[in-house]
Every structure is written in structure tokens, then in C-alpha cells.
Amino acid sequence: MPMIKQERSLCSTTDKSAALALTPVSPQTEARLDAFVGLLGQWQTKTNLVAPSTLPRLWTRHIADSLQLLALAPHAKRWADLGSGGGFPGVVLACALAGIEGARVDLIERNAKKAAFLREAVRITASPGIVHLTDIGDYVDRLEDRIDCVTARALAPLQVLLGFAEPLVKKGATAMFLKGQDVEVELAEATKYWNIKPRIHSSSTGGQGWIVELDHIGRHDERPQAQQAWRRV
């Protein structure tokens, strides 16, 4: 597998060690992630893939944050990552799933430059990712296969994500959306329009992160109703 020299700002051994202590991976997966981080460092200089302020903690802030989804769905093989952008969580998941029979991560991205980055990331990490240069709605409409899990990170408010994911969840997928400190505000707004009973997981990487897990998404048939209850896990 081709290896790429990492940028110094992305090479904090302390941050990497902390991330892998939180979300351990095999040596093979670690090598793939190293290659991915190196590529991201090169592309970040010409395409804004992640917030520059997060680069010193890229391993804990982005990679471990993505890897933690695997513990919530240990048997999932088919993933769809909506608005993959810089590859979180989609490329990271694909790196971890490489070598597992039947594993595949669909990376949906409508920005051509970011889609080109994702294709190169999949290539150099030899990961089971498929890049779809298309709108999310078009991808969902055309998809015939069943997805195990649908994800999104830093893409859109929860009420919008529910509209994207609803058709996939109706076919049996579980939705897992990575959210920040405003998760309760987003839930309150979303439940004005959607019938949901989410499970809310505190991020294992600390801070104000949360994971919203849903296995049912239904539209309100009438005017907005009182918000539904949710529980934290």
C-alpha cells in the first residue's frame, strides 16, 4: 500500500496515541489511517477539508471520533456516509473495514474537488470505499441495495438529516449522526416534524460530542406535535 509523508502539523504522536487508546485498531488499519492522514495533510493546503484549528488534534478530534461508530454497530458491513467531505467518518470506517468480506462504504459527495480527494484516499489506503459524485437525494433514489448503517458528520441540522436518511432507515438501516453540544436543541426542533425515538450516546472522545442513533424515522401526518422523548446512553 502506498505510503505518503505526513505533514508535521498532523504528526503529534501524543494525539495519535491518545486516539488509538480510545479506539484501538489493528496494525494494518493503523497503516491505512497513517496514509490517509498524510494525504489529507497534502490536500488541506489547497482544499479546505477540515477546520484548520482542529489539525493539531486530528487523530482524536476526527479519526477516533469516526472509529467509535464501529463499536455501536459491530456487525455492520454496508455503510453509507452522507456528505463525506474530508472523509470523516466514511474513509476512516472504510480503513477499519478493509479485509472484511462484503464490507463497503458508500461515500456520497457532490463537491467535485472533495470527491477527487475521497477517490484518492480510497485508492492509497486500499479500502472498500465507493465514491458517488452526486447529490444525496439522487443517491438515495437510485440505491437498490440494503444499507446497514447511514452516517453523517458536520453536514446539516438533524431535521434535514432525517429527511435524507428516512428512505434508507425504512429499508432497515440504522442511522448514526455525529453531533455537537447543541444536540438537544436540534432534537427539539427535529421532533416538531418527525416521529423519532433516538438513543443518544456520549462521544468516547470527550468534549461536547454526541451520537444520535435511530432505527425508526417517521413523518408527522399532521401539524407539528409535541417533541418526543429521547434517552441518553
C-alpha positions in Angstrom: 0.0 0.0 0.0 1.5 3.4 -1.0 2.5 5.5 2.0 2.6 9.3 2.0 4.8 11.5 4.1 2.7 13.3 6.7 2.7 17.0 7.3 4.4 17.9 10.6 1.2 19.5 12.0 -0.6 16.2 11.6 2.1 14.1 13.3 1.5 14.6 17.0 2.5 11.2 18.4 0.8 12.1 21.7 -2.5 12.9 20.0 -2.3 9.7 17.9 -1.5 7.6 20.9 -4.5 9.1 22.8 -6.8 8.4 19.9 -5.7 4.8 19.4 -6.0 4.2 23.2 -9.7 5.3 22.9 -10.4 3.3 19.7 -7.8 0.6 19.2 -7.2 -0.7 15.7 -5.1 -3.4 14.0 -1.6 -2.6 12.7 -2.9 -2.9 9.2 -5.7 -0.4 9.9 -3.3 2.0 11.6 -1.1 1.9 8.5 -4.1 2.8 6.3 -5.0 5.6 8.6 -1.4 6.9 8.5 -1.6 7.0 4.7 -5.0 8.8 4.9 -3.7 11.4 7.3 -0.7 12.0 5.1 -2.9 12.5 2.1 -5.2 14.8 4.0 -2.2 16.9 5.0 -1.2 17.4 1.4 -4.7 18.2 0.1 -5.5 20.5 3.1 -3.1 23.1 1.7 -5.3 23.6 -1.5 -8.7 22.3 -0.4 -10.3 23.1 3.0 -11.2 19.5 4.2 -11.2 20.1 8.0 -11.2 23.2 10.2 -7.5 24.3 10.4 -7.9 24.8 14.2 -8.6 21.1 14.6 -5.4 19.9 12.8 -3.2 19.5 15.9 -5.8 17.1 17.4 -6.8 15.4 14.1 -6.4 11.9 15.4 -8.6 12.4 18.5 -10.9 15.0 17.0 -11.7 13.3 13.7 -10.3 9.8 13.5 -11.2 8.4 16.9 -14.5 10.3 16.7 -15.2 8.4 13.5 -13.9 5.0 14.6 -16.2 4.9 17.7 -19.2 4.3 15.4 -17.9 0.7 14.8 -18.5 -0.2 18.5 -22.2 0.8 18.2 -22.7 -1.4 15.1 -20.1 -4.2 15.3 -21.8 -6.4 12.7 -22.5 -3.7 10.1 -20.7 -4.2 6.8 -22.6 -1.9 4.4 -22.3 1.8 5.3 -23.5 5.0 3.5 -21.7 8.2 4.6 -23.7 11.3 3.5 -21.7 14.4 2.6 -18.4 12.6 3.1 -16.3 15.8 2.5 -12.9 15.3 4.1 -13.5 11.6 4.7 -15.0 11.6 8.2 -16.3 9.2 9.1 -16.6 7.4 5.8 -12.9 6.9 4.8 -11.9 6.1 8.4 -14.6 3.4 8.5 -13.5 2.0 5.2 -9.9 1.8 6.5 -11.1 -0.2 9.5 -13.4 -2.5 7.5 -10.7 -3.4 4.9 -10.3 -7.1 4.6 -13.8 -7.9 5.9 -15.7 -9.9 3.3 -18.7 -8.0 2.0 -17.7 -4.7 3.6 -18.3 -1.5 1.7 -18.7 2.2 2.5 -20.5 4.4 0.0 -19.1 7.9 0.2 -21.6 10.5 -1.1 -20.2 13.9 -2.0 -21.4 16.4 -4.6 -18.3 18.7 -4.5 -16.0 17.6 -7.3 -12.7 18.5 -5.6 -13.7 16.7 -2.4 -14.9 13.7 -4.3 -11.5 13.6 -6.1 -9.8 13.6 -2.7 -12.0 10.8 -1.5 -11.2 8.7 -4.5 -7.5 9.1 -3.9 -7.9 8.3 -0.2 -9.7 5.1 -1.1 -7.0 4.2 -3.6 -4.0 4.8 -1.5 -5.5 3.1 1.6 -6.8 0.1 -0.5 -10.1 0.4 1.4 -13.6 -0.8 0.4 -15.0 2.7 -0.4 -17.0 3.7 -3.4 -17.2 7.4 -4.1 -20.5 8.8 -5.5 -20.2 12.2 -7.1 -23.8 13.1 -6.7 -26.5 14.8 -4.6 -27.6 12.8 -1.6 -31.2 12.7 -2.9 -30.1 11.2 -6.2 -28.0 8.5 -4.4 -30.9 7.6 -2.1 -33.4 7.4 -5.0 -31.1 5.1 -7.1 -29.9 2.8 -4.3 -31.3 -0.7 -4.5 -29.2 -2.5 -2.0 -29.9 -2.5 1.7 -27.6 -0.4 3.9 -26.7 -1.5 7.4 -25.8 2.0 8.7 -26.1 5.5 7.4 -23.9 8.2 8.8 -23.3 11.9 8.6 -20.9 14.3 10.4 -20.9 18.1 10.3 -23.3 18.1 7.3 -26.7 19.6 8.2 -29.2 20.1 11.1 -30.8 16.9 12.4 -34.2 17.7 10.9 -32.6 17.8 7.5 -30.5 14.7 8.0 -33.7 12.8 8.9 -35.2 13.6 5.6 -32.1 12.3 3.8 -32.0 9.1 5.9 -35.6 8.2 6.1 -35.8 6.1 2.9 -32.7 4.1 4.0 -33.9 3.6 7.5 -37.3 2.4 6.2 -35.4 -0.3 4.3 -33.7 -1.5 7.5 -30.7 0.8 8.0 -29.7 2.3 11.3 -28.9 6.0 11.3 -25.9 7.3 13.4 -25.3 11.0 13.2 -22.3 12.6 14.9 -23.4 15.8 16.6 -22.0 18.6 18.9 -23.1 20.3 22.0 -26.3 21.7 20.5 -27.8 18.2 20.1 -30.7 18.8 22.5 -31.7 21.9 20.6 -31.5 20.0 17.3 -33.6 17.1 18.7 -36.3 19.5 20.0 -36.5 21.1 16.5 -36.5 17.8 14.7 -39.3 16.3 16.7 -41.6 19.0 15.6 -41.6 17.4 12.2 -40.6 13.8 12.8 -41.6 10.8 14.9 -38.4 9.5 16.4 -37.2 7.8 19.5 -33.4 8.3 19.3 -30.7 6.8 21.5 -28.2 9.4 22.4 -24.6 8.3 23.1 -21.9 10.4 24.6 -18.8 10.6 22.5 -16.0 8.5 23.7 -13.6 11.2 22.6 -14.8 13.6 25.3 -15.8 17.2 24.8 -19.4 18.1 23.8 -19.8 15.4 21.2 -22.8 13.1 20.9 -24.0 10.3 18.6 -27.7 10.2 17.7 -28.8 6.7 16.8 -32.1 5.9 15.2 -33.7 2.8 13.8 -37.1 4.4 13.0 -37.8 7.7 11.3 -41.4 8.7 10.5 -43.0 11.9 9.3 -45.8 13.6 11.2 -49.0 13.3 9.3 -50.5 16.4 10.8 -49.2 19.8 12.1 -46.1 19.8 14.3 -46.7 17.9 17.5 -45.1 17.9 20.9 -41.5 16.7 20.9 -40.9 13.0 21.6 -38.8 11.7 24.5 -35.3 10.6 24.0 -32.8 8.9 26.2 -29.1 9.1 26.6 -26.9 6.0 26.6 
